[in-house]
């Protein structure tokens, strides 16, 4: 599979989804039971979420893990 070098990163997708829902980092962190610095690190691509947290993000935003991880455009 070829990856488009212009596909968005996990952090970019996460931030985009959060902003589309009109949520602050604090509000989303509370919803997911993580700290604000953890969420910030995810959005800046400094850290990756655990599988459990990735699934919670997918469920919360109603997207696939492939989309959130930047493997697909939808």
Predicted model as a PDB file, atoms N, CA, C, CB and O in Angstrom, pLDDT in the B-factor column:
MODEL        1                                                                  
ATOM      1  N   UNK A   1       0.850  -1.173   0.000  1.00 41.00           N  
ATOM      2  CA  UNK A   1       0.000   0.000   0.000  1.00 41.00           C  
ATOM      3  C   UNK A   1       0.894   1.233   0.000  1.00 41.00           C  
ATOM      4  CB  UNK A   1      -0.966  -0.001   1.221  1.00 41.00           C  
ATOM      5  O   UNK A   1       1.817   1.335   0.807  1.00 41.00           O  
ATOM      6  N   UNK A   2       0.625   2.151  -0.887  1.00 43.00           N  
ATOM      7  CA  UNK A   2       1.376   3.398  -0.932  1.00 43.00           C  
ATOM      8  C   UNK A   2       0.686   4.428  -0.052  1.00 43.00           C  
ATOM      9  CB  UNK A   2       1.510   3.917  -2.384  1.00 43.00           C  
ATOM     10  O   UNK A   2      -0.539   4.545  -0.041  1.00 43.00           O  
ATOM     11  N   UNK A   3       1.483   5.151   0.664  1.00 49.00           N  
ATOM     12  CA  UNK A   3       0.935   6.192   1.524  1.00 49.00           C  
ATOM     13  C   UNK A   3       1.200   7.546   0.899  1.00 49.00           C  
ATOM     14  CB  UNK A   3       1.538   6.117   2.943  1.00 49.00           C  
ATOM     15  O   UNK A   3       2.312   7.830   0.454  1.00 49.00           O  
ATOM     16  N   UNK A   4       0.194   8.364   0.867  1.00 51.00           N  
ATOM     17  CA  UNK A   4       0.330   9.721   0.372  1.00 51.00           C  
ATOM     18  C   UNK A   4       1.110  10.521   1.406  1.00 51.00           C  
ATOM     19  CB  UNK A   4      -1.062  10.366   0.086  1.00 51.00           C  
ATOM     20  O   UNK A   4       0.732  10.564   2.576  1.00 51.00           O  
ATOM     21  N   UNK A   5       2.187  11.149   0.980  1.00 55.00           N  
ATOM     22  CA  UNK A   5       3.000  11.893   1.941  1.00 55.00           C  
ATOM     23  C   UNK A   5       2.276  13.123   2.482  1.00 55.00           C  
ATOM     24  CB  UNK A   5       4.307  12.314   1.298  1.00 55.00           C  
ATOM     25  O   UNK A   5       2.764  13.775   3.405  1.00 55.00           O  
ATOM     26  N   UNK A   6       1.135  13.434   1.921  1.00 65.00           N  
ATOM     27  CA  UNK A   6       0.367  14.587   2.385  1.00 65.00           C  
ATOM     28  C   UNK A   6      -0.793  14.196   3.296  1.00 65.00           C  
ATOM     29  CB  UNK A   6      -0.160  15.359   1.203  1.00 65.00           C  
ATOM     30  O   UNK A   6      -1.597  15.048   3.674  1.00 65.00           O  
ATOM     31  N   UNK A   7      -0.886  12.914   3.649  1.00 78.00           N  
ATOM     32  CA  UNK A   7      -1.946  12.487   4.558  1.00 78.00           C  
ATOM     33  C   UNK A   7      -1.684  13.070   5.936  1.00 78.00           C  
ATOM     34  CB  UNK A   7      -2.038  10.940   4.624  1.00 78.00           C  
ATOM     35  O   UNK A   7      -0.535  13.243   6.344  1.00 78.00           O  
ATOM     36  N   UNK A   8      -2.733  13.362   6.627  1.00 89.00           N  
ATOM     37  CA  UNK A   8      -2.616  13.955   7.956  1.00 89.00           C  
ATOM     38  C   UNK A   8      -2.114  12.935   8.967  1.00 89.00           C  
ATOM     39  CB  UNK A   8      -3.959  14.524   8.408  1.00 89.00           C  
ATOM     40  O   UNK A   8      -2.363  11.736   8.842  1.00 89.00           O  
ATOM     41  N   UNK A   9      -1.406  13.433   9.966  1.00 93.00           N  
ATOM     42  CA  UNK A   9      -0.909  12.581  11.033  1.00 93.00           C  
ATOM     43  C   UNK A   9      -2.035  12.300  12.029  1.00 93.00           C  
ATOM     44  CB  UNK A   9       0.303  13.238  11.741  1.00 93.00           C  
ATOM     45  O   UNK A   9      -3.093  12.930  11.996  1.00 93.00           O  
ATOM     46  N   UNK A  10      -1.777  11.339  12.911  1.00 96.00           N  
ATOM     47  CA  UNK A  10      -2.731  11.034  13.977  1.00 96.00           C  
ATOM     48  C   UNK A  10      -3.083  12.300  14.759  1.00 96.00           C  
ATOM     49  CB  UNK A  10      -2.157   9.961  14.925  1.00 96.00           C  
ATOM     50  O   UNK A  10      -4.258  12.596  14.979  1.00 96.00           O  
ATOM     51  N   UNK A  11      -2.071  13.031  15.170  1.00 97.00           N  
ATOM     52  CA  UNK A  11      -2.297  14.235  15.973  1.00 97.00           C  
ATOM     53  C   UNK A  11      -3.127  15.275  15.246  1.00 97.00           C  
ATOM     54  CB  UNK A  11      -0.981  14.842  16.376  1.00 97.00           C  
ATOM     55  O   UNK A  11      -4.010  15.896  15.839  1.00 97.00           O  
ATOM     56  N   UNK A  12      -2.850  15.468  13.967  1.00 96.00           N  
ATOM     57  CA  UNK A  12      -3.627  16.424  13.177  1.00 96.00           C  
ATOM     58  C   UNK A  12      -5.078  15.988  13.071  1.00 96.00           C  
ATOM     59  CB  UNK A  12      -3.025  16.583  11.779  1.00 96.00           C  
ATOM     60  O   UNK A  12      -5.990  16.807  13.189  1.00 96.00           O  
ATOM     61  N   UNK A  13      -5.292  14.694  12.847  1.00 97.00           N  
ATOM     62  CA  UNK A  13      -6.666  14.183  12.754  1.00 97.00           C  
ATOM     63  C   UNK A  13      -7.391  14.345  14.087  1.00 97.00           C  
ATOM     64  CB  UNK A  13      -6.667  12.699  12.326  1.00 97.00           C  
ATOM     65  O   UNK A  13      -8.548  14.763  14.129  1.00 97.00           O  
ATOM     66  N   UNK A  14      -6.702  14.010  15.167  1.00 98.00           N  
ATOM     67  CA  UNK A  14      -7.319  14.118  16.491  1.00 98.00           C  
ATOM     68  C   UNK A  14      -7.723  15.556  16.779  1.00 98.00           C  
ATOM     69  CB  UNK A  14      -6.360  13.610  17.578  1.00 98.00           C  
ATOM     70  O   UNK A  14      -8.846  15.811  17.212  1.00 98.00           O  
ATOM     71  N   UNK A  15      -6.825  16.487  16.545  1.00 98.00           N  
ATOM     72  CA  UNK A  15      -7.132  17.898  16.799  1.00 98.00           C  
ATOM     73  C   UNK A  15      -8.281  18.373  15.924  1.00 98.00           C  
ATOM     74  CB  UNK A  15      -5.894  18.770  16.556  1.00 98.00           C  
ATOM     75  O   UNK A  15      -9.163  19.095  16.390  1.00 98.00           O  
ATOM     76  N   UNK A  16      -8.275  17.972  14.657  1.00 97.00           N  
ATOM     77  CA  UNK A  16      -9.338  18.356  13.741  1.00 97.00           C  
ATOM     78  C   UNK A  16     -10.695  17.843  14.226  1.00 97.00           C  
ATOM     79  CB  UNK A  16      -9.042  17.824  12.337  1.00 97.00           C  
ATOM     80  O   UNK A  16     -11.678  18.584  14.220  1.00 97.00           O  
ATOM     81  N   UNK A  17     -10.748  16.588  14.643  1.00 98.00           N  
ATOM     82  CA  UNK A  17     -12.000  16.018  15.142  1.00 98.00           C  
ATOM     83  C   UNK A  17     -12.461  16.717  16.416  1.00 98.00           C  
ATOM     84  CB  UNK A  17     -11.836  14.520  15.399  1.00 98.00           C  
ATOM     85  O   UNK A  17     -13.649  16.984  16.593  1.00 98.00           O  
ATOM     86  N   UNK A  18     -11.517  17.010  17.296  1.00 98.00           N  
ATOM     87  CA  UNK A  18     -11.859  17.698  18.545  1.00 98.00           C  
ATOM     88  C   UNK A  18     -12.457  19.069  18.255  1.00 98.00           C  
ATOM     89  CB  UNK A  18     -10.616  17.842  19.446  1.00 98.00           C  
ATOM     90  O   UNK A  18     -13.479  19.443  18.830  1.00 98.00           O  
ATOM     91  N   UNK A  19     -11.814  19.816  17.357  1.00 98.00           N  
ATOM     92  CA  UNK A  19     -12.293  21.160  17.033  1.00 98.00           C  
ATOM     93  C   UNK A  19     -13.638  21.121  16.312  1.00 98.00           C  
ATOM     94  CB  UNK A  19     -11.267  21.891  16.175  1.00 98.00           C  
ATOM     95  O   UNK A  19     -14.475  21.999  16.521  1.00 98.00           O  
ATOM     96  N   UNK A  20     -13.854  20.107  15.459  1.00 98.00           N  
ATOM     97  CA  UNK A  20     -15.146  19.963  14.780  1.00 98.00           C  
ATOM     98  C   UNK A  20     -16.280  19.791  15.774  1.00 98.00           C  
ATOM     99  CB  UNK A  20     -15.116  18.777  13.822  1.00 98.00           C  
ATOM    100  O   UNK A  20     -17.400  20.237  15.527  1.00 98.00           O  
ATOM    101  N   UNK A  21     -15.991  19.144  16.902  1.00 98.00           N  
ATOM    102  CA  UNK A  21     -17.009  18.964  17.942  1.00 98.00           C  
ATOM    103  C   UNK A  21     -17.079  20.169  18.883  1.00 98.00           C  
ATOM    104  CB  UNK A  21     -16.719  17.695  18.746  1.00 98.00           C  
ATOM    105  O   UNK A  21     -17.920  20.205  19.781  1.00 98.00           O  
ATOM    106  N   UNK A  22     -16.208  21.146  18.682  1.00 98.00           N  
ATOM    107  CA  UNK A  22     -16.219  22.348  19.509  1.00 98.00           C  
ATOM    108  C   UNK A  22     -15.713  22.107  20.921  1.00 98.00           C  
ATOM    109  CB  UNK A  22     -17.604  22.908  19.568  1.00 98.00           C  
ATOM    110  O   UNK A  22     -16.133  22.780  21.862  1.00 98.00           O  
ATOM    111  N   UNK A  23     -14.807  21.142  21.067  1.00 98.00           N  
ATOM    112  CA  UNK A  23     -14.295  20.789  22.390  1.00 98.00           C  
ATOM    113  C   UNK A  23     -12.919  21.397  22.643  1.00 98.00           C  
ATOM    114  CB  UNK A  23     -14.228  19.274  22.540  1.00 98.00           C  
ATOM    115  O   UNK A  23     -12.094  21.502  21.735  1.00 98.00           O  
ATOM    116  N   UNK A  24     -12.692  21.787  23.868  1.00 98.00           N  
ATOM    117  CA  UNK A  24     -11.354  22.177  24.287  1.00 98.00           C  
ATOM    118  C   UNK A  24     -10.573  20.910  24.618  1.00 98.00           C  
ATOM    119  CB  UNK A  24     -11.400  23.151  25.511  1.00 98.00           C  
ATOM    120  O   UNK A  24     -11.149  19.831  24.760  1.00 98.00           O  
ATOM    121  N   UNK A  25      -9.267  21.054  24.738  1.00 98.00           N  
ATOM    122  CA  UNK A  25      -8.472  19.901  25.156  1.00 98.00           C  
ATOM    123  C   UNK A  25      -8.931  19.434  26.536  1.00 98.00           C  
ATOM    124  CB  UNK A  25      -6.959  20.248  25.172  1.00 98.00           C  
ATOM    125  O   UNK A  25      -9.001  18.233  26.796  1.00 98.00           O  
ATOM    126  N   UNK A  26      -9.240  20.372  27.408  1.00 98.00           N  
ATOM    127  CA  UNK A  26      -9.672  20.008  28.760  1.00 98.00           C  
ATOM    128  C   UNK A  26     -10.971  19.211  28.729  1.00 98.00           C  
ATOM    129  CB  UNK A  26      -9.849  21.264  29.619  1.00 98.00           C  
ATOM    130  O   UNK A  26     -11.099  18.202  29.423  1.00 98.00           O  
ATOM    131  N   UNK A  27     -11.927  19.656  27.932  1.00 98.00           N  
ATOM    132  CA  UNK A  27     -13.219  18.958  27.855  1.00 98.00           C  
ATOM    133  C   UNK A  27     -13.049  17.543  27.320  1.00 98.00           C  
ATOM    134  CB  UNK A  27     -14.198  19.738  26.966  1.00 98.00           C  
ATOM    135  O   UNK A  27     -13.656  16.609  27.843  1.00 98.00           O  
ATOM    136  N   UNK A  28     -12.235  17.374  26.288  1.00 98.00           N  
ATOM    137  CA  UNK A  28     -12.021  16.043  25.730  1.00 98.00           C  
ATOM    138  C   UNK A  28     -11.234  15.174  26.702  1.00 98.00           C  
ATOM    139  CB  UNK A  28     -11.288  16.134  24.386  1.00 98.00           C  
ATOM    140  O   UNK A  28     -11.522  13.985  26.842  1.00 98.00           O  
ATOM    141  N   UNK A  29     -10.252  15.751  27.367  1.00 98.00           N  
ATOM    142  CA  UNK A  29      -9.476  14.990  28.346  1.00 98.00           C  
ATOM    143  C   UNK A  29     -10.383  14.457  29.457  1.00 98.00           C  
ATOM    144  CB  UNK A  29      -8.357  15.866  28.944  1.00 98.00           C  
ATOM    145  O   UNK A  29     -10.241  13.308  29.876  1.00 98.00           O  
ATOM    146  N   UNK A  30     -11.300  15.278  29.927  1.00 98.00           N  
ATOM    147  CA  UNK A  30     -12.242  14.845  30.962  1.00 98.00           C  
ATOM    148  C   UNK A  30     -13.117  13.715  30.424  1.00 98.00           C  
ATOM    149  CB  UNK A  30     -13.120  16.033  31.441  1.00 98.00           C  
ATOM    150  O   UNK A  30     -13.335  12.714  31.106  1.00 98.00           O  
ATOM    151  N   UNK A  31     -13.615  13.880  29.207  1.00 96.00           N  
ATOM    152  CA  UNK A  31     -14.475  12.859  28.582  1.00 96.00           C  
ATOM    153  C   UNK A  31     -13.755  11.512  28.474  1.00 96.00           C  
ATOM    154  CB  UNK A  31     -14.926  13.325  27.182  1.00 96.00           C  
ATOM    155  O   UNK A  31     -14.367  10.459  28.651  1.00 96.00           O  
ATOM    156  N   UNK A  32     -12.449  11.554  28.181  1.00 96.00           N  
ATOM    157  CA  UNK A  32     -11.678  10.328  27.979  1.00 96.00           C  
ATOM    158  C   UNK A  32     -10.951   9.849  29.234  1.00 96.00           C  
ATOM    159  CB  UNK A  32     -10.679  10.540  26.882  1.00 96.00           C  
ATOM    160  O   UNK A  32     -10.308   8.799  29.221  1.00 96.00           O  
ATOM    161  N   UNK A  33     -11.054  10.617  30.312  1.00 96.00           N  
ATOM    162  CA  UNK A  33     -10.369  10.298  31.575  1.00 96.00           C  
ATOM    163  C   UNK A  33      -8.852  10.234  31.407  1.00 96.00           C  
ATOM    164  CB  UNK A  33     -10.879   8.966  32.127  1.00 96.00           C  
ATOM    165  O   UNK A  33      -8.190   9.340  31.932  1.00 96.00           O  
ATOM    166  N   UNK A  34      -8.318  11.204  30.662  1.00 98.00           N  
ATOM    167  CA  UNK A  34      -6.867  11.363  30.537  1.00 98.00           C  
ATOM    168  C   UNK A  34      -6.521  12.785  30.954  1.00 98.00           C  
ATOM    169  CB  UNK A  34      -6.373  11.062  29.070  1.00 98.00           C  
ATOM    170  O   UNK A  34      -7.405  13.625  31.124  1.00 98.00           O  
ATOM    171  N   UNK A  35      -5.236  13.048  31.118  1.00 98.00           N  
ATOM    172  CA  UNK A  35      -4.826  14.399  31.498  1.00 98.00           C  
ATOM    173  C   UNK A  35      -4.733  15.289  30.258  1.00 98.00           C  
ATOM    174  CB  UNK A  35      -3.470  14.370  32.246  1.00 98.00           C  
ATOM    175  O   UNK A  35      -4.598  14.799  29.136  1.00 98.00           O  
ATOM    176  N   UNK A  36      -4.805  16.590  30.478  1.00 98.00           N  
ATOM    177  CA  UNK A  36      -4.652  17.543  29.373  1.00 98.00           C  
ATOM    178  C   UNK A  36      -3.269  17.405  28.727  1.00 98.00           C  
ATOM    179  CB  UNK A  36      -4.865  18.992  29.876  1.00 98.00           C  
ATOM    180  O   UNK A  36      -3.173  17.410  27.500  1.00 98.00           O  
ATOM    181  N   UNK A  37      -2.184  17.281  29.526  1.00 98.00           N  
ATOM    182  CA  UNK A  37      -0.880  17.083  28.878  1.00 98.00           C  
ATOM    183  C   UNK A  37      -0.823  15.828  28.006  1.00 98.00           C  
ATOM    184  CB  UNK A  37       0.204  17.007  29.928  1.00 98.00           C  
ATOM    185  O   UNK A  37      -0.182  15.842  26.955  1.00 98.00           O  
ATOM    186  N   UNK A  38      -1.478  14.752  28.420  1.00 98.00           N  
ATOM    187  CA  UNK A  38      -1.505  13.543  27.601  1.00 98.00           C  
ATOM    188  C   UNK A  38      -2.181  13.821  26.268  1.00 98.00           C  
ATOM    189  CB  UNK A  38      -2.227  12.405  28.337  1.00 98.00           C  
ATOM    190  O   UNK A  38      -1.659  13.457  25.215  1.00 98.00           O  
ATOM    191  N   UNK A  39      -3.329  14.459  26.312  1.00 98.00           N  
ATOM    192  CA  UNK A  39      -4.049  14.788  25.081  1.00 98.00           C  
ATOM    193  C   UNK A  39      -3.219  15.722  24.208  1.00 98.00           C  
ATOM    194  CB  UNK A  39      -5.410  15.431  25.405  1.00 98.00           C  
ATOM    195  O   UNK A  39      -3.163  15.545  22.991  1.00 98.00           O  
ATOM    196  N   UNK A  40      -2.586  16.694  24.805  1.00 98.00           N  
ATOM    197  CA  UNK A  40      -1.727  17.614  24.068  1.00 98.00           C  
ATOM    198  C   UNK A  40      -0.574  16.871  23.392  1.00 98.00           C  
ATOM    199  CB  UNK A  40      -1.181  18.694  25.005  1.00 98.00           C  
ATOM    200  O   UNK A  40      -0.236  17.158  22.244  1.00 98.00           O  
ATOM    201  N   UNK A  41       0.020  15.929  24.096  1.00 98.00           N  
ATOM    202  CA  UNK A  41       1.114  15.141  23.527  1.00 98.00           C  
ATOM    203  C   UNK A  41       0.629  14.297  22.348  1.00 98.00           C  
ATOM    204  CB  UNK A  41       1.736  14.237  24.602  1.00 98.00           C  
ATOM    205  O   UNK A  41       1.357  14.118  21.371  1.00 98.00           O  
ATOM    206  N   UNK A  42      -0.589  13.782  22.435  1.00 98.00           N  
ATOM    207  CA  UNK A  42      -1.151  13.036  21.306  1.00 98.00           C  
ATOM    208  C   UNK A  42      -1.311  13.958  20.095  1.00 98.00           C  
ATOM    209  CB  UNK A  42      -2.516  12.406  21.690  1.00 98.00           C  
ATOM    210  O   UNK A  42      -0.933  13.604  18.978  1.00 98.00           O  
ATOM    211  N   UNK A  43      -1.878  15.142  20.333  1.00 98.00           N  
ATOM    212  CA  UNK A  43      -2.127  16.068  19.232  1.00 98.00           C  
ATOM    213  C   UNK A  43      -0.836  16.580  18.603  1.00 98.00           C  
ATOM    214  CB  UNK A  43      -2.956  17.238  19.717  1.00 98.00           C  
ATOM    215  O   UNK A  43      -0.809  16.888  17.411  1.00 98.00           O  
ATOM    216  N   UNK A  44       0.221  16.672  19.380  1.00 97.00           N  
ATOM    217  CA  UNK A  44       1.522  17.145  18.867  1.00 97.00           C  
ATOM    218  C   UNK A  44       2.389  15.999  18.355  1.00 97.00           C  
ATOM    219  CB  UNK A  44       2.275  17.905  19.959  1.00 97.00           C  
ATOM    220  O   UNK A  44       3.529  16.213  17.942  1.00 97.00           O  
ATOM    221  N   UNK A  45       1.851  14.794  18.383  1.00 96.00           N  
ATOM    222  CA  UNK A  45       2.571  13.596  17.946  1.00 96.00           C  
ATOM    223  C   UNK A  45       3.835  13.313  18.769  1.00 96.00           C  
ATOM    224  CB  UNK A  45       2.943  13.735  16.490  1.00 96.00           C  
ATOM    225  O   UNK A  45       4.793  12.725  18.266  1.00 96.00           O  
ATOM    226  N   UNK A  46       3.824  13.735  20.031  1.00 97.00           N  
ATOM    227  CA  UNK A  46       4.937  13.416  20.931  1.00 97.00           C  
ATOM    228  C   UNK A  46       4.749  12.034  21.553  1.00 97.00           C  
ATOM    229  CB  UNK A  46       5.062  14.483  22.037  1.00 97.00           C  
ATOM    230  O   UNK A  46       5.722  11.365  21.901  1.00 97.00           O  
ATOM    231  N   UNK A  47       3.498  11.616  21.689  1.00 96.00           N  
ATOM    232  CA  UNK A  47       3.140  10.331  22.294  1.00 96.00           C  
ATOM    233  C   UNK A  47       2.043   9.703  21.463  1.00 96.00           C  
ATOM    234  CB  UNK A  47       2.687  10.500  23.777  1.00 96.00           C  
ATOM    235  O   UNK A  47       1.344  10.389  20.717  1.00 96.00           O  
ATOM    236  N   UNK A  48       1.896   8.399  21.594  1.00 95.00           N  
ATOM    237  CA  UNK A  48       0.794   7.690  20.952  1.00 95.00           C  
ATOM    238  C   UNK A  48      -0.108   7.116  22.041  1.00 95.00           C  
ATOM    239  CB  UNK A  48       1.321   6.560  20.002  1.00 95.00           C  
ATOM    240  O   UNK A  48       0.374   6.725  23.104  1.00 95.00           O  
ATOM    241  N   UNK A  49      -1.407   7.065  21.781  1.00 97.00           N  
ATOM    242  CA  UNK A  49      -2.307   6.498  22.775  1.00 97.00           C  
ATOM    243  C   UNK A  49      -2.156   4.981  22.857  1.00 97.00           C  
ATOM    244  CB  UNK A  49      -3.752   6.866  22.450  1.00 97.00           C  
ATOM    245  O   UNK A  49      -1.680   4.340  21.920  1.00 97.00           O  
ATOM    246  N   UNK A  50      -2.561   4.429  23.971  1.00 97.00           N  
ATOM    247  CA  UNK A  50      -2.618   2.976  24.100  1.00 97.00           C  
ATOM    248  C   UNK A  50      -3.719   2.464  23.171  1.00 97.00           C  
ATOM    249  CB  UNK A  50      -2.880   2.540  25.592  1.00 97.00           C  
ATOM    250  O   UNK A  50      -4.530   3.245  22.673  1.00 97.00           O  
ATOM    251  N   UNK A  51      -3.744   1.149  22.941  1.00 97.00           N  
ATOM    252  CA  UNK A  51      -4.817   0.574  22.132  1.00 97.00           C  
ATOM    253  C   UNK A  51      -6.174   0.891  22.744  1.00 97.00           C  
ATOM    254  CB  UNK A  51      -4.637  -0.946  21.993  1.00 97.00           C  
ATOM    255  O   UNK A  51      -7.125   1.219  22.034  1.00 97.00           O  
ATOM    256  N   UNK A  52      -6.256   0.791  24.050  1.00 97.00           N  
ATOM    257  CA  UNK A  52      -7.513   1.069  24.749  1.00 97.00           C  
ATOM    258  C   UNK A  52      -7.953   2.512  24.499  1.00 97.00           C  
ATOM    259  CB  UNK A  52      -7.361   0.809  26.268  1.00 97.00           C  
ATOM    260  O   UNK A  52      -9.121   2.766  24.203  1.00 97.00           O  
ATOM    261  N   UNK A  53      -7.020   3.449  24.617  1.00 98.00           N  
ATOM    262  CA  UNK A  53      -7.358   4.854  24.390  1.00 98.00           C  
ATOM    263  C   UNK A  53      -7.686   5.116  22.919  1.00 98.00           C  
ATOM    264  CB  UNK A  53      -6.203   5.755  24.839  1.00 98.00           C  
ATOM    265  O   UNK A  53      -8.569   5.919  22.618  1.00 98.00           O  
ATOM    266  N   UNK A  54      -6.991   4.456  22.012  1.00 98.00           N  
ATOM    267  CA  UNK A  54      -7.282   4.609  20.592  1.00 98.00           C  
ATOM    268  C   UNK A  54      -8.711   4.161  20.295  1.00 98.00           C  
ATOM    269  CB  UNK A  54      -6.277   3.805  19.741  1.00 98.00           C  
ATOM    270  O   UNK A  54      -9.438   4.838  19.567  1.00 98.00           O  
ATOM    271  N   UNK A  55      -9.111   3.030  20.853  1.00 97.00           N  
ATOM    272  CA  UNK A  55     -10.482   2.549  20.651  1.00 97.00           C  
ATOM    273  C   UNK A  55     -11.502   3.499  21.249  1.00 97.00           C  
ATOM    274  CB  UNK A  55     -10.654   1.166  21.258  1.00 97.00           C  
ATOM    275  O   UNK A  55     -12.568   3.710  20.670  1.00 97.00           O  
ATOM    276  N   UNK A  56     -11.190   4.072  22.393  1.00 97.00           N  
ATOM    277  CA  UNK A  56     -12.109   5.038  23.013  1.00 97.00           C  
ATOM    278  C   UNK A  56     -12.246   6.286  22.140  1.00 97.00           C  
ATOM    279  CB  UNK A  56     -11.615   5.429  24.428  1.00 97.00           C  
ATOM    280  O   UNK A  56     -13.340   6.833  22.001  1.00 97.00           O  
ATOM    281  N   UNK A  57     -11.134   6.735  21.554  1.00 98.00           N  
ATOM    282  CA  UNK A  57     -11.183   7.885  20.653  1.00 98.00           C  
ATOM    283  C   UNK A  57     -12.029   7.569  19.424  1.00 98.00           C  
ATOM    284  CB  UNK A  57      -9.764   8.300  20.228  1.00 98.00           C  
ATOM    285  O   UNK A  57     -12.854   8.381  19.006  1.00 98.00           O  
ATOM    286  N   UNK A  58     -11.823   6.395  18.853  1.00 98.00           N  
ATOM    287  CA  UNK A  58     -12.604   5.988  17.675  1.00 98.00           C  
ATOM    288  C   UNK A  58     -14.092   5.932  17.999  1.00 98.00           C  
ATOM    289  CB  UNK A  58     -12.128   4.618  17.159  1.00 98.00           C  
ATOM    290  O   UNK A  58     -14.919   6.408  17.221  1.00 98.00           O  
ATOM    291  N   UNK A  59     -14.427   5.361  19.130  1.00 98.00           N  
ATOM    292  CA  UNK A  59     -15.831   5.284  19.541  1.00 98.00           C  
ATOM    293  C   UNK A  59     -16.404   6.673  19.783  1.00 98.00           C  
ATOM    294  CB  UNK A  59     -15.975   4.428  20.806  1.00 98.00           C  
ATOM    295  O   UNK A  59     -17.516   6.974  19.350  1.00 98.00           O  
ATOM    296  N   UNK A  60     -15.653   7.514  20.469  1.00 98.00           N  
ATOM    297  CA  UNK A  60     -16.140   8.856  20.798  1.00 98.00           C  
ATOM    298  C   UNK A  60     -16.411   9.670  19.528  1.00 98.00           C  
ATOM    299  CB  UNK A  60     -15.119   9.590  21.689  1.00 98.00           C  
ATOM    300  O   UNK A  60     -17.446  10.327  19.412  1.00 98.00           O  
ATOM    301  N   UNK A  61     -15.472   9.619  18.582  1.00 98.00           N  
ATOM    302  CA  UNK A  61     -15.607  10.417  17.366  1.00 98.00           C  
ATOM    303  C   UNK A  61     -16.328   9.676  16.238  1.00 98.00           C  
ATOM    304  CB  UNK A  61     -14.244  10.849  16.892  1.00 98.00           C  
ATOM    305  O   UNK A  61     -16.580  10.244  15.176  1.00 98.00           O  
ATOM    306  N   UNK A  62     -16.659   8.397  16.479  1.00 97.00           N  
ATOM    307  CA  UNK A  62     -17.364   7.580  15.495  1.00 97.00           C  
ATOM    308  C   UNK A  62     -16.602   7.517  14.170  1.00 97.00           C  
ATOM    309  CB  UNK A  62     -18.771   8.131  15.263  1.00 97.00           C  
ATOM    310  O   UNK A  62     -17.161   7.739  13.096  1.00 97.00           O  
ATOM    311  N   UNK A  63     -15.310   7.207  14.283  1.00 97.00           N  
ATOM    312  CA  UNK A  63     -14.446   7.041  13.119  1.00 97.00           C  
ATOM    313  C   UNK A  63     -13.696   5.719  13.255  1.00 97.00           C  
ATOM    314  CB  UNK A  63     -13.450   8.240  12.978  1.00 97.00           C  
ATOM    315  O   UNK A  63     -13.640   5.136  14.337  1.00 97.00           O  
ATOM    316  N   UNK A  64     -13.125   5.257  12.156  1.00 96.00           N  
ATOM    317  CA  UNK A  64     -12.337   4.030  12.205  1.00 96.00           C  
ATOM    318  C   UNK A  64     -10.927   4.337  12.706  1.00 96.00           C  
ATOM    319  CB  UNK A  64     -12.284   3.356  10.812  1.00 96.00           C  
ATOM    320  O   UNK A  64     -10.466   5.478  12.660  1.00 96.00           O  
ATOM    321  N   UNK A  65     -10.268   3.309  13.178  1.00 96.00           N  
ATOM    322  CA  UNK A  65      -8.880   3.486  13.608  1.00 96.00           C  
ATOM    323  C   UNK A  65      -8.010   3.824  12.397  1.00 96.00           C  
ATOM    324  CB  UNK A  65      -8.353   2.208  14.323  1.00 96.00           C  
ATOM    325  O   UNK A  65      -7.058   4.595  12.519  1.00 96.00           O  
ATOM    326  N   UNK A  66      -8.323   3.257  11.234  1.00 95.00           N  
ATOM    327  CA  UNK A  66      -7.559   3.587  10.031  1.00 95.00           C  
ATOM    328  C   UNK A  66      -7.651   5.080   9.716  1.00 95.00           C  
ATOM    329  CB  UNK A  66      -8.061   2.763   8.835  1.00 95.00           C  
ATOM    330  O   UNK A  66      -6.653   5.697   9.345  1.00 95.00           O  
ATOM    331  N   UNK A  67      -8.830   5.656   9.861  1.00 95.00           N  
ATOM    332  CA  UNK A  67      -8.971   7.089   9.617  1.00 95.00           C  
ATOM    333  C   UNK A  67      -8.153   7.887  10.627  1.00 95.00           C  
ATOM    334  CB  UNK A  67     -10.451   7.506   9.682  1.00 95.00           C  
ATOM    335  O   UNK A  67      -7.390   8.777  10.250  1.00 95.00           O  
ATOM    336  N   UNK A  68      -8.311   7.571  11.900  1.00 95.00           N  
ATOM    337  CA  UNK A  68      -7.627   8.328  12.937  1.00 95.00           C  
ATOM    338  C   UNK A  68      -6.107   8.203  12.825  1.00 95.00           C  
ATOM    339  CB  UNK A  68      -8.086   7.861  14.306  1.00 95.00           C  
ATOM    340  O   UNK A  68      -5.375   9.144  13.132  1.00 95.00           O  
ATOM    341  N   UNK A  69      -5.643   7.041  12.386  1.00 93.00           N  
ATOM    342  CA  UNK A  69      -4.209   6.823  12.241  1.00 93.00           C  
ATOM    343  C   UNK A  69      -3.655   7.356  10.910  1.00 93.00           C  
ATOM    344  CB  UNK A  69      -3.908   5.344  12.363  1.00 93.00           C  
ATOM    345  O   UNK A  69      -2.461   7.234  10.637  1.00 93.00           O  
ATOM    346  N   UNK A  70      -4.525   7.941  10.095  1.00 89.00           N  
ATOM    347  CA  UNK A  70      -4.070   8.537   8.843  1.00 89.00           C  
ATOM    348  C   UNK A  70      -3.884   7.562   7.704  1.00 89.00           C  
ATOM    349  CB  UNK A  70      -2.805   9.239   9.070  1.00 89.00           C  
ATOM    350  O   UNK A  70      -3.217   7.876   6.718  1.00 89.00           O  
ATOM    351  N   UNK A  71      -4.471   6.368   7.831  1.00 91.00           N  
ATOM    352  CA  UNK A  71      -4.319   5.340   6.783  1.00 91.00           C  
ATOM    353  C   UNK A  71      -5.360   5.468   5.686  1.00 91.00           C  
ATOM    354  CB  UNK A  71      -4.406   3.953   7.393  1.00 91.00           C  
ATOM    355  O   UNK A  71      -5.166   4.961   4.581  1.00 91.00           O  
ATOM    356  N   UNK A  72      -6.469   6.147   5.984  1.00 89.00           N  
ATOM    357  CA  UNK A  72      -7.515   6.382   4.978  1.00 89.00           C  
ATOM    358  C   UNK A  72      -7.980   7.821   5.088  1.00 89.00           C  
ATOM    359  CB  UNK A  72      -8.718   5.397   5.161  1.00 89.00           C  
ATOM    360  O   UNK A  72      -7.717   8.505   6.078  1.00 89.00           O  
ATOM    361  N   UNK A  73      -8.664   8.261   4.070  1.00 85.00           N  
ATOM    362  CA  UNK A  73      -9.171   9.645   4.046  1.00 85.00           C  
ATOM    363  C   UNK A  73     -10.622   9.747   4.522  1.00 85.00           C  
ATOM    364  CB  UNK A  73      -9.060  10.215   2.634  1.00 85.00           C  
ATOM    365  O   UNK A  73     -11.191  10.838   4.538  1.00 85.00           O  
ATOM    366  N   UNK A  74     -11.214   8.634   4.903  1.00 80.00           N  
ATOM    367  CA  UNK A  74     -12.628   8.647   5.329  1.00 80.00           C  
ATOM    368  C   UNK A  74     -12.837   7.701   6.478  1.00 80.00           C  
ATOM    369  CB  UNK A  74     -13.563   8.273   4.170  1.00 80.00           C  
ATOM    370  O   UNK A  74     -13.955   7.572   6.976  1.00 80.00           O  
TER     371      UNK A  74                                                      
ENDMDL                                                                          
END                                                                             
